[in-house]
Each structure stands twice: as structure tokens, then as C-alpha cells.
Amino acid sequence: MITAIVHVNTDVDRIPEAAADIAELDGVSEVYSVTGDTDLVAVVRVHEHEQLAQVIAERISKVAGVRATRTYLAFRAYSRHDLDAAFALGLED
């Protein structure tokens, strides 16, 4: 699984709508409204590098109100949440 963290700058009056639209895109697992220099942070999870261009450049960048994106690729996870989820794959209650 390839994980990308995408910082998204939007028009101020479209932050909630852009966040909701981005959250609905295939490949986007989470969207956060944040403080600081960026308006939204989207977590993109795909199986192949080619899918990053589809999700980020062809979909997120074209959402109404999105002005710019900055993408960071994750190469190692240290989150207990991610590790617990990986070991729980295929297990059902």
C-alpha cells in the first residue's frame, strides 16, 4: 500500500465543501481540516504509484475551490493504529 499525505489549499469559503468532495473520492481514506499554512490534509492510499496521479492530479486538484496541493509520500509507518489494522486484516468478529 502506498500512502500519500496531501496538503490542500482551498478558497476560504469552500473549505467544508472541498473537504466533503475530496473525502468522497476513491483512494482518499481521510480528510482533515487543519490549522497552519494549509487548509486541508488528505490521506491517499493506493496500490500503485500510477494511481497517485489519478487521485491527486486528476481528481483532488480538480475539486471546486482547490487552489494548490503539496504531496508527501510516506515510506514507513510508526502509528500503532496502522500496525494494529495491518495485523487485523482478514479477521472478523
Phi and psi restraints in degrees (range 20) as a CNS / XPLOR table:
assign (resid 1 and name C) (resid 2 and name N)
       (resid 2 and name CA) (resid 2 and name C) 1.0 -102.4 20.0 2
assign (resid 2 and name N) (resid 2 and name CA)
       (resid 2 and name C) (resid 3 and name N) 1.0 128.0 20.0 2
assign (resid 2 and name C) (resid 3 and name N)
       (resid 3 and name CA) (resid 3 and name C) 1.0 -114.7 20.0 2
assign (resid 3 and name N) (resid 3 and name CA)
       (resid 3 and name C) (resid 4 and name N) 1.0 130.2 20.0 2
assign (resid 3 and name C) (resid 4 and name N)
       (resid 4 and name CA) (resid 4 and name C) 1.0 -122.9 20.0 2
assign (resid 4 and name N) (resid 4 and name CA)
       (resid 4 and name C) (resid 5 and name N) 1.0 139.1 20.0 2
assign (resid 4 and name C) (resid 5 and name N)
       (resid 5 and name CA) (resid 5 and name C) 1.0 -105.3 20.0 2
assign (resid 5 and name N) (resid 5 and name CA)
       (resid 5 and name C) (resid 6 and name N) 1.0 120.1 20.0 2
assign (resid 5 and name C) (resid 6 and name N)
       (resid 6 and name CA) (resid 6 and name C) 1.0 -114.7 20.0 2
assign (resid 6 and name N) (resid 6 and name CA)
       (resid 6 and name C) (resid 7 and name N) 1.0 117.5 20.0 2
assign (resid 6 and name C) (resid 7 and name N)
       (resid 7 and name CA) (resid 7 and name C) 1.0 -85.5 20.0 2
assign (resid 7 and name N) (resid 7 and name CA)
       (resid 7 and name C) (resid 8 and name N) 1.0 129.2 20.0 2
assign (resid 7 and name C) (resid 8 and name N)
       (resid 8 and name CA) (resid 8 and name C) 1.0 -122.1 20.0 2
assign (resid 8 and name N) (resid 8 and name CA)
       (resid 8 and name C) (resid 9 and name N) 1.0 124.8 20.0 2
assign (resid 8 and name C) (resid 9 and name N)
       (resid 9 and name CA) (resid 9 and name C) 1.0 -100.9 20.0 2
assign (resid 9 and name N) (resid 9 and name CA)
       (resid 9 and name C) (resid 10 and name N) 1.0 132.9 20.0 2
assign (resid 9 and name C) (resid 10 and name N)
       (resid 10 and name CA) (resid 10 and name C) 1.0 -128.5 20.0 2
assign (resid 10 and name N) (resid 10 and name CA)
       (resid 10 and name C) (resid 11 and name N) 1.0 169.2 20.0 2
assign (resid 10 and name C) (resid 11 and name N)
       (resid 11 and name CA) (resid 11 and name C) 1.0 -65.3 20.0 2
assign (resid 11 and name N) (resid 11 and name CA)
       (resid 11 and name C) (resid 12 and name N) 1.0 136.0 20.0 2
assign (resid 11 and name C) (resid 12 and name N)
       (resid 12 and name CA) (resid 12 and name C) 1.0 -56.2 20.0 2
assign (resid 12 and name N) (resid 12 and name CA)
       (resid 12 and name C) (resid 13 and name N) 1.0 -38.6 20.0 2
assign (resid 12 and name C) (resid 13 and name N)
       (resid 13 and name CA) (resid 13 and name C) 1.0 -79.6 20.0 2
assign (resid 13 and name N) (resid 13 and name CA)
       (resid 13 and name C) (resid 14 and name N) 1.0 0.4 20.0 2
assign (resid 13 and name C) (resid 14 and name N)
       (resid 14 and name CA) (resid 14 and name C) 1.0 -117.8 20.0 2
assign (resid 14 and name N) (resid 14 and name CA)
       (resid 14 and name C) (resid 15 and name N) 1.0 9.0 20.0 2
assign (resid 14 and name C) (resid 15 and name N)
       (resid 15 and name CA) (resid 15 and name C) 1.0 -56.2 20.0 2
assign (resid 15 and name N) (resid 15 and name CA)
       (resid 15 and name C) (resid 16 and name N) 1.0 -53.0 20.0 2
assign (resid 15 and name C) (resid 16 and name N)
       (resid 16 and name CA) (resid 16 and name C) 1.0 -63.2 20.0 2
assign (resid 16 and name N) (resid 16 and name CA)
       (resid 16 and name C) (resid 17 and name N) 1.0 -41.6 20.0 2
assign (resid 16 and name C) (resid 17 and name N)
       (resid 17 and name CA) (resid 17 and name C) 1.0 -68.1 20.0 2
assign (resid 17 and name N) (resid 17 and name CA)
       (resid 17 and name C) (resid 18 and name N) 1.0 -42.2 20.0 2
assign (resid 17 and name C) (resid 18 and name N)
       (resid 18 and name CA) (resid 18 and name C) 1.0 -63.1 20.0 2
assign (resid 18 and name N) (resid 18 and name CA)
       (resid 18 and name C) (resid 19 and name N) 1.0 -42.3 20.0 2
assign (resid 18 and name C) (resid 19 and name N)
       (resid 19 and name CA) (resid 19 and name C) 1.0 -60.2 20.0 2
assign (resid 19 and name N) (resid 19 and name CA)
       (resid 19 and name C) (resid 20 and name N) 1.0 -45.1 20.0 2
assign (resid 19 and name C) (resid 20 and name N)
       (resid 20 and name CA) (resid 20 and name C) 1.0 -64.8 20.0 2
assign (resid 20 and name N) (resid 20 and name CA)
       (resid 20 and name C) (resid 21 and name N) 1.0 -41.8 20.0 2
assign (resid 20 and name C) (resid 21 and name N)
       (resid 21 and name CA) (resid 21 and name C) 1.0 -65.2 20.0 2
assign (resid 21 and name N) (resid 21 and name CA)
       (resid 21 and name C) (resid 22 and name N) 1.0 -41.9 20.0 2
assign (resid 21 and name C) (resid 22 and name N)
       (resid 22 and name CA) (resid 22 and name C) 1.0 -65.6 20.0 2
assign (resid 22 and name N) (resid 22 and name CA)
       (resid 22 and name C) (resid 23 and name N) 1.0 -40.8 20.0 2
assign (resid 22 and name C) (resid 23 and name N)
       (resid 23 and name CA) (resid 23 and name C) 1.0 -61.1 20.0 2
assign (resid 23 and name N) (resid 23 and name CA)
       (resid 23 and name C) (resid 24 and name N) 1.0 -25.3 20.0 2
assign (resid 23 and name C) (resid 24 and name N)
       (resid 24 and name CA) (resid 24 and name C) 1.0 -82.8 20.0 2
assign (resid 24 and name N) (resid 24 and name CA)
       (resid 24 and name C) (resid 25 and name N) 1.0 -9.4 20.0 2
assign (resid 24 and name C) (resid 25 and name N)
       (resid 25 and name CA) (resid 25 and name C) 1.0 -75.0 20.0 2
assign (resid 25 and name N) (resid 25 and name CA)
       (resid 25 and name C) (resid 26 and name N) 1.0 138.8 20.0 2
assign (resid 25 and name C) (resid 26 and name N)
       (resid 26 and name CA) (resid 26 and name C) 1.0 -60.8 20.0 2
assign (resid 26 and name N) (resid 26 and name CA)
       (resid 26 and name C) (resid 27 and name N) 1.0 134.5 20.0 2
assign (resid 26 and name C) (resid 27 and name N)
       (resid 27 and name CA) (resid 27 and name C) 1.0 98.0 20.0 2
assign (resid 27 and name N) (resid 27 and name CA)
       (resid 27 and name C) (resid 28 and name N) 1.0 -16.9 20.0 2
assign (resid 27 and name C) (resid 28 and name N)
       (resid 28 and name CA) (resid 28 and name C) 1.0 -94.9 20.0 2
assign (resid 28 and name N) (resid 28 and name CA)
       (resid 28 and name C) (resid 29 and name N) 1.0 119.9 20.0 2
assign (resid 28 and name C) (resid 29 and name N)
       (resid 29 and name CA) (resid 29 and name C) 1.0 -94.8 20.0 2
assign (resid 29 and name N) (resid 29 and name CA)
       (resid 29 and name C) (resid 30 and name N) 1.0 -29.2 20.0 2
assign (resid 29 and name C) (resid 30 and name N)
       (resid 30 and name CA) (resid 30 and name C) 1.0 -152.9 20.0 2
assign (resid 30 and name N) (resid 30 and name CA)
       (resid 30 and name C) (resid 31 and name N) 1.0 151.7 20.0 2
assign (resid 30 and name C) (resid 31 and name N)
       (resid 31 and name CA) (resid 31 and name C) 1.0 -137.4 20.0 2
assign (resid 31 and name N) (resid 31 and name CA)
       (resid 31 and name C) (resid 32 and name N) 1.0 132.0 20.0 2
assign (resid 31 and name C) (resid 32 and name N)
       (resid 32 and name CA) (resid 32 and name C) 1.0 -121.5 20.0 2
assign (resid 32 and name N) (resid 32 and name CA)
       (resid 32 and name C) (resid 33 and name N) 1.0 136.7 20.0 2
assign (resid 32 and name C) (resid 33 and name N)
       (resid 33 and name CA) (resid 33 and name C) 1.0 -86.0 20.0 2
assign (resid 33 and name N) (resid 33 and name CA)
       (resid 33 and name C) (resid 34 and name N) 1.0 128.6 20.0 2
assign (resid 33 and name C) (resid 34 and name N)
       (resid 34 and name CA) (resid 34 and name C) 1.0 -131.8 20.0 2
assign (resid 34 and name N) (resid 34 and name CA)
       (resid 34 and name C) (resid 35 and name N) 1.0 165.5 20.0 2
assign (resid 34 and name C) (resid 35 and name N)
       (resid 35 and name CA) (resid 35 and name C) 1.0 -92.0 20.0 2
assign (resid 35 and name N) (resid 35 and name CA)
       (resid 35 and name C) (resid 36 and name N) 1.0 164.8 20.0 2
assign (resid 35 and name C) (resid 36 and name N)
       (resid 36 and name CA) (resid 36 and name C) 1.0 109.7 20.0 2
assign (resid 36 and name N) (resid 36 and name CA)
       (resid 36 and name C) (resid 37 and name N) 1.0 -152.7 20.0 2
assign (resid 36 and name C) (resid 37 and name N)
       (resid 37 and name CA) (resid 37 and name C) 1.0 -80.1 20.0 2
assign (resid 37 and name N) (resid 37 and name CA)
       (resid 37 and name C) (resid 38 and name N) 1.0 -6.8 20.0 2
assign (resid 37 and name C) (resid 38 and name N)
       (resid 38 and name CA) (resid 38 and name C) 1.0 -125.2 20.0 2
assign (resid 38 and name N) (resid 38 and name CA)
       (resid 38 and name C) (resid 39 and name N) 1.0 157.3 20.0 2
assign (resid 38 and name C) (resid 39 and name N)
       (resid 39 and name CA) (resid 39 and name C) 1.0 -90.7 20.0 2
assign (resid 39 and name N) (resid 39 and name CA)
       (resid 39 and name C) (resid 40 and name N) 1.0 -41.8 20.0 2
assign (resid 39 and name C) (resid 40 and name N)
       (resid 40 and name CA) (resid 40 and name C) 1.0 -134.7 20.0 2
assign (resid 40 and name N) (resid 40 and name CA)
       (resid 40 and name C) (resid 41 and name N) 1.0 151.2 20.0 2
assign (resid 40 and name C) (resid 41 and name N)
       (resid 41 and name CA) (resid 41 and name C) 1.0 -123.8 20.0 2
assign (resid 41 and name N) (resid 41 and name CA)
       (resid 41 and name C) (resid 42 and name N) 1.0 122.7 20.0 2
assign (resid 41 and name C) (resid 42 and name N)
       (resid 42 and name CA) (resid 42 and name C) 1.0 -110.4 20.0 2
assign (resid 42 and name N) (resid 42 and name CA)
       (resid 42 and name C) (resid 43 and name N) 1.0 138.7 20.0 2
assign (resid 42 and name C) (resid 43 and name N)
       (resid 43 and name CA) (resid 43 and name C) 1.0 -104.4 20.0 2
assign (resid 43 and name N) (resid 43 and name CA)
       (resid 43 and name C) (resid 44 and name N) 1.0 121.4 20.0 2
assign (resid 43 and name C) (resid 44 and name N)
       (resid 44 and name CA) (resid 44 and name C) 1.0 -110.9 20.0 2
assign (resid 44 and name N) (resid 44 and name CA)
       (resid 44 and name C) (resid 45 and name N) 1.0 130.4 20.0 2
assign (resid 44 and name C) (resid 45 and name N)
       (resid 45 and name CA) (resid 45 and name C) 1.0 -127.9 20.0 2
assign (resid 45 and name N) (resid 45 and name CA)
       (resid 45 and name C) (resid 46 and name N) 1.0 119.4 20.0 2
assign (resid 45 and name C) (resid 46 and name N)
       (resid 46 and name CA) (resid 46 and name C) 1.0 -136.1 20.0 2
assign (resid 46 and name N) (resid 46 and name CA)
       (resid 46 and name C) (resid 47 and name N) 1.0 167.9 20.0 2
assign (resid 46 and name C) (resid 47 and name N)
       (resid 47 and name CA) (resid 47 and name C) 1.0 -92.1 20.0 2
assign (resid 47 and name N) (resid 47 and name CA)
       (resid 47 and name C) (resid 48 and name N) 1.0 -25.0 20.0 2
assign (resid 47 and name C) (resid 48 and name N)
       (resid 48 and name CA) (resid 48 and name C) 1.0 -134.0 20.0 2
assign (resid 48 and name N) (resid 48 and name CA)
       (resid 48 and name C) (resid 49 and name N) 1.0 147.4 20.0 2
assign (resid 48 and name C) (resid 49 and name N)
       (resid 49 and name CA) (resid 49 and name C) 1.0 -57.2 20.0 2
assign (resid 49 and name N) (resid 49 and name CA)
       (resid 49 and name C) (resid 50 and name N) 1.0 -36.8 20.0 2
assign (resid 49 and name C) (resid 50 and name N)
       (resid 50 and name CA) (resid 50 and name C) 1.0 -59.6 20.0 2
assign (resid 50 and name N) (resid 50 and name CA)
       (resid 50 and name C) (resid 51 and name N) 1.0 -29.0 20.0 2
assign (resid 50 and name C) (resid 51 and name N)
       (resid 51 and name CA) (resid 51 and name C) 1.0 -69.7 20.0 2
assign (resid 51 and name N) (resid 51 and name CA)
       (resid 51 and name C) (resid 52 and name N) 1.0 -23.5 20.0 2
assign (resid 51 and name C) (resid 52 and name N)
       (resid 52 and name CA) (resid 52 and name C) 1.0 -60.2 20.0 2
assign (resid 52 and name N) (resid 52 and name CA)
       (resid 52 and name C) (resid 53 and name N) 1.0 -44.1 20.0 2
assign (resid 52 and name C) (resid 53 and name N)
       (resid 53 and name CA) (resid 53 and name C) 1.0 -62.4 20.0 2
assign (resid 53 and name N) (resid 53 and name CA)
       (resid 53 and name C) (resid 54 and name N) 1.0 -40.6 20.0 2
assign (resid 53 and name C) (resid 54 and name N)
       (resid 54 and name CA) (resid 54 and name C) 1.0 -62.7 20.0 2
assign (resid 54 and name N) (resid 54 and name CA)
       (resid 54 and name C) (resid 55 and name N) 1.0 -48.1 20.0 2
assign (resid 54 and name C) (resid 55 and name N)
       (resid 55 and name CA) (resid 55 and name C) 1.0 -72.4 20.0 2
assign (resid 55 and name N) (resid 55 and name CA)
       (resid 55 and name C) (resid 56 and name N) 1.0 -46.7 20.0 2
assign (resid 55 and name C) (resid 56 and name N)
       (resid 56 and name CA) (resid 56 and name C) 1.0 -83.9 20.0 2
assign (resid 56 and name N) (resid 56 and name CA)
       (resid 56 and name C) (resid 57 and name N) 1.0 -56.9 20.0 2
assign (resid 56 and name C) (resid 57 and name N)
       (resid 57 and name CA) (resid 57 and name C) 1.0 -74.7 20.0 2
assign (resid 57 and name N) (resid 57 and name CA)
       (resid 57 and name C) (resid 58 and name N) 1.0 -37.9 20.0 2
assign (resid 57 and name C) (resid 58 and name N)
       (resid 58 and name CA) (resid 58 and name C) 1.0 -92.4 20.0 2
assign (resid 58 and name N) (resid 58 and name CA)
       (resid 58 and name C) (resid 59 and name N) 1.0 -19.5 20.0 2
assign (resid 58 and name C) (resid 59 and name N)
       (resid 59 and name CA) (resid 59 and name C) 1.0 -117.3 20.0 2
assign (resid 59 and name N) (resid 59 and name CA)
       (resid 59 and name C) (resid 60 and name N) 1.0 -61.4 20.0 2
assign (resid 59 and name C) (resid 60 and name N)
       (resid 60 and name CA) (resid 60 and name C) 1.0 -59.1 20.0 2
assign (resid 60 and name N) (resid 60 and name CA)
       (resid 60 and name C) (resid 61 and name N) 1.0 -47.1 20.0 2
assign (resid 60 and name C) (resid 61 and name N)
       (resid 61 and name CA) (resid 61 and name C) 1.0 -62.6 20.0 2
assign (resid 61 and name N) (resid 61 and name CA)
       (resid 61 and name C) (resid 62 and name N) 1.0 -20.9 20.0 2
assign (resid 61 and name C) (resid 62 and name N)
       (resid 62 and name CA) (resid 62 and name C) 1.0 -98.6 20.0 2
assign (resid 62 and name N) (resid 62 and name CA)
       (resid 62 and name C) (resid 63 and name N) 1.0 2.0 20.0 2
assign (resid 62 and name C) (resid 63 and name N)
       (resid 63 and name CA) (resid 63 and name C) 1.0 -67.4 20.0 2
assign (resid 63 and name N) (resid 63 and name CA)
       (resid 63 and name C) (resid 64 and name N) 1.0 137.2 20.0 2
assign (resid 63 and name C) (resid 64 and name N)
       (resid 64 and name CA) (resid 64 and name C) 1.0 -55.9 20.0 2
assign (resid 64 and name N) (resid 64 and name CA)
       (resid 64 and name C) (resid 65 and name N) 1.0 128.6 20.0 2
assign (resid 64 and name C) (resid 65 and name N)
       (resid 65 and name CA) (resid 65 and name C) 1.0 96.2 20.0 2
assign (resid 65 and name N) (resid 65 and name CA)
       (resid 65 and name C) (resid 66 and name N) 1.0 -16.0 20.0 2
assign (resid 65 and name C) (resid 66 and name N)
       (resid 66 and name CA) (resid 66 and name C) 1.0 -74.5 20.0 2
assign (resid 66 and name N) (resid 66 and name CA)
       (resid 66 and name C) (resid 67 and name N) 1.0 125.5 20.0 2
assign (resid 66 and name C) (resid 67 and name N)
       (resid 67 and name CA) (resid 67 and name C) 1.0 -101.0 20.0 2
assign (resid 67 and name N) (resid 67 and name CA)
       (resid 67 and name C) (resid 68 and name N) 1.0 -35.0 20.0 2
assign (resid 67 and name C) (resid 68 and name N)
       (resid 68 and name CA) (resid 68 and name C) 1.0 -162.0 20.0 2
assign (resid 68 and name N) (resid 68 and name CA)
       (resid 68 and name C) (resid 69 and name N) 1.0 153.9 20.0 2
assign (resid 68 and name C) (resid 69 and name N)
       (resid 69 and name CA) (resid 69 and name C) 1.0 -130.4 20.0 2
assign (resid 69 and name N) (resid 69 and name CA)
       (resid 69 and name C) (resid 70 and name N) 1.0 153.9 20.0 2
assign (resid 69 and name C) (resid 70 and name N)
       (resid 70 and name CA) (resid 70 and name C) 1.0 -136.8 20.0 2
assign (resid 70 and name N) (resid 70 and name CA)
       (resid 70 and name C) (resid 71 and name N) 1.0 123.3 20.0 2
assign (resid 70 and name C) (resid 71 and name N)
       (resid 71 and name CA) (resid 71 and name C) 1.0 -111.0 20.0 2
assign (resid 71 and name N) (resid 71 and name CA)
       (resid 71 and name C) (resid 72 and name N) 1.0 135.6 20.0 2
assign (resid 71 and name C) (resid 72 and name N)
       (resid 72 and name CA) (resid 72 and name C) 1.0 -122.0 20.0 2
assign (resid 72 and name N) (resid 72 and name CA)
       (resid 72 and name C) (resid 73 and name N) 1.0 127.4 20.0 2
assign (resid 72 and name C) (resid 73 and name N)
       (resid 73 and name CA) (resid 73 and name C) 1.0 -93.0 20.0 2
assign (resid 73 and name N) (resid 73 and name CA)
       (resid 73 and name C) (resid 74 and name N) 1.0 132.6 20.0 2
assign (resid 73 and name C) (resid 74 and name N)
       (resid 74 and name CA) (resid 74 and name C) 1.0 -87.0 20.0 2
assign (resid 74 and name N) (resid 74 and name CA)
       (resid 74 and name C) (resid 75 and name N) 1.0 136.6 20.0 2
assign (resid 74 and name C) (resid 75 and name N)
       (resid 75 and name CA) (resid 75 and name C) 1.0 -117.9 20.0 2
assign (resid 75 and name N) (resid 75 and name CA)
       (resid 75 and name C) (resid 76 and name N) 1.0 -6.9 20.0 2
assign (resid 75 and name C) (resid 76 and name N)
       (resid 76 and name CA) (resid 76 and name C) 1.0 -155.8 20.0 2
assign (resid 76 and name N) (resid 76 and name CA)
       (resid 76 and name C) (resid 77 and name N) 1.0 138.0 20.0 2
assign (resid 76 and name C) (resid 77 and name N)
       (resid 77 and name CA) (resid 77 and name C) 1.0 -105.5 20.0 2
assign (resid 77 and name N) (resid 77 and name CA)
       (resid 77 and name C) (resid 78 and name N) 1.0 135.7 20.0 2
assign (resid 77 and name C) (resid 78 and name N)
       (resid 78 and name CA) (resid 78 and name C) 1.0 -118.3 20.0 2
assign (resid 78 and name N) (resid 78 and name CA)
       (resid 78 and name C) (resid 79 and name N) 1.0 4.0 20.0 2
assign (resid 78 and name C) (resid 79 and name N)
       (resid 79 and name CA) (resid 79 and name C) 1.0 -77.1 20.0 2
assign (resid 79 and name N) (resid 79 and name CA)
       (resid 79 and name C) (resid 80 and name N) 1.0 130.7 20.0 2
assign (resid 79 and name C) (resid 80 and name N)
       (resid 80 and name CA) (resid 80 and name C) 1.0 -61.0 20.0 2
assign (resid 80 and name N) (resid 80 and name CA)
       (resid 80 and name C) (resid 81 and name N) 1.0 -37.2 20.0 2
assign (resid 80 and name C) (resid 81 and name N)
       (resid 81 and name CA) (resid 81 and name C) 1.0 -56.6 20.0 2
assign (resid 81 and name N) (resid 81 and name CA)
       (resid 81 and name C) (resid 82 and name N) 1.0 -47.9 20.0 2
assign (resid 81 and name C) (resid 82 and name N)
       (resid 82 and name CA) (resid 82 and name C) 1.0 -65.6 20.0 2
assign (resid 82 and name N) (resid 82 and name CA)
       (resid 82 and name C) (resid 83 and name N) 1.0 -40.6 20.0 2
assign (resid 82 and name C) (resid 83 and name N)
       (resid 83 and name CA) (resid 83 and name C) 1.0 -67.1 20.0 2
assign (resid 83 and name N) (resid 83 and name CA)
       (resid 83 and name C) (resid 84 and name N) 1.0 -43.0 20.0 2
assign (resid 83 and name C) (resid 84 and name N)
       (resid 84 and name CA) (resid 84 and name C) 1.0 -62.5 20.0 2
assign (resid 84 and name N) (resid 84 and name CA)
       (resid 84 and name C) (resid 85 and name N) 1.0 -41.8 20.0 2
assign (resid 84 and name C) (resid 85 and name N)
       (resid 85 and name CA) (resid 85 and name C) 1.0 -63.9 20.0 2
assign (resid 85 and name N) (resid 85 and name CA)
       (resid 85 and name C) (resid 86 and name N) 1.0 -39.2 20.0 2
assign (resid 85 and name C) (resid 86 and name N)
       (resid 86 and name CA) (resid 86 and name C) 1.0 -64.7 20.0 2
assign (resid 86 and name N) (resid 86 and name CA)
       (resid 86 and name C) (resid 87 and name N) 1.0 -40.3 20.0 2
assign (resid 86 and name C) (resid 87 and name N)
       (resid 87 and name CA) (resid 87 and name C) 1.0 -75.6 20.0 2
assign (resid 87 and name N) (resid 87 and name CA)
       (resid 87 and name C) (resid 88 and name N) 1.0 -16.5 20.0 2
assign (resid 87 and name C) (resid 88 and name N)
       (resid 88 and name CA) (resid 88 and name C) 1.0 -91.8 20.0 2
assign (resid 88 and name N) (resid 88 and name CA)
       (resid 88 and name C) (resid 89 and name N) 1.0 -3.5 20.0 2
assign (resid 88 and name C) (resid 89 and name N)
       (resid 89 and name CA) (resid 89 and name C) 1.0 -59.6 20.0 2
assign (resid 89 and name N) (resid 89 and name CA)
       (resid 89 and name C) (resid 90 and name N) 1.0 132.4 20.0 2
assign (resid 89 and name C) (resid 90 and name N)
       (resid 90 and name CA) (resid 90 and name C) 1.0 85.0 20.0 2
assign (resid 90 and name N) (resid 90 and name CA)
       (resid 90 and name C) (resid 91 and name N) 1.0 -7.8 20.0 2
assign (resid 90 and name C) (resid 91 and name N)
       (resid 91 and name CA) (resid 91 and name C) 1.0 -95.6 20.0 2
assign (resid 91 and name N) (resid 91 and name CA)
       (resid 91 and name C) (resid 92 and name N) 1.0 132.1 20.0 2
assign (resid 91 and name C) (resid 92 and name N)
       (resid 92 and name CA) (resid 92 and name C) 1.0 -123.0 20.0 2
assign (resid 92 and name N) (resid 92 and name CA)
       (resid 92 and name C) (resid 93 and name N) 1.0 148.1 20.0 2
